[in-house]
């Protein structure tokens, strides 16, 4: 499902204009990005958590060039679904 499809679905369910729904969805995603950039997780009860995971430095190999690279430590965004969310998927 794409962002446009999500906007269409919400607009259909709520009766709100697509332009307004799109601005709300954009603001929601921007809020999550800003929070994660500050290192703060976002918890949505019954849905899941957007968190920042730290990846340690590691060595990687380029098999074709037969060289070893060092990948520096870095942070990556991650999503952890809530137990209720996972339970609904298993049905």
N, C-alpha and C positions, 0 to 999 in steps of 0.2 A: 504494500500500500504506500502510495506516495503522499507527500505533503498536500498536494492539490486534491487528492482523493479524500484525505482526512478533512480538509476544509469543506469539501462538498458534502460529506457525510454529516458533519456537525451542523452545517447550514440547513440541511434537509431535516434533521432531527429537532432542531431548535426553532426554525423559522427565522433565524437571524440572517441578514444579508451576508453573502460570501466575502465581501470586502472587509466587513467588520470582523468576521470570524478569522480571516487570514491575518489581520493585524494582531488579534489576540494570540493566535498560534505563534506568530513571529515573536511577539513580546515574551511569551512563555519560554520559547527556545532560547532567546537571548538572555533571559534571567538565569536559566540553567547554565549556559555557557559562562556568564560572568561569575556565578557562584563557584563553579568548578575551577575557573582561572584563579580565583582567590584561595583555592584549596579547601573550600567548604562543600561538604556533600549536600545533596538535595534528597529529602525523604518524602515520598508520596505514599501515604498509608494505603495498603490494599493493592498497590501497583508495583512499587519497587524503589530502589535507591540509585541515584546517579552519584558515583564516587570517583575519586582520583586514586589510581594505583601507581605505586612507585616501582619501576623496573630497575634492577641493579645493573651495573656495568657487566658486559659479557663479551666473550670472544666469539667471532663468527668466522666461517671459512668460505672463501670463494673457490669452489672446487675446480672451475675451469682455469682460473689463473694461478691456482695453488698458492694462494696467499691467505693470511689471517688478518682480519680487521678487528678493531676494538669498537664495540658499540657502547657509547657512554650511557651512564645512568640517566633515566628520563621518566617523566610522568605521563600516564595515558588515562583518558577517561574510560569509565566502565559502567555498566548497568547491571544491577543485581535485582532480579525479580523477587517480589514478595511471595511468601508461601501460599497465600490465597491465589495469587496469579498463577503460580505453578500448578496448584491443585485444579484450577479451571482448565488448564491446557490438557491435563491427563484424562479428562472426561470424554 
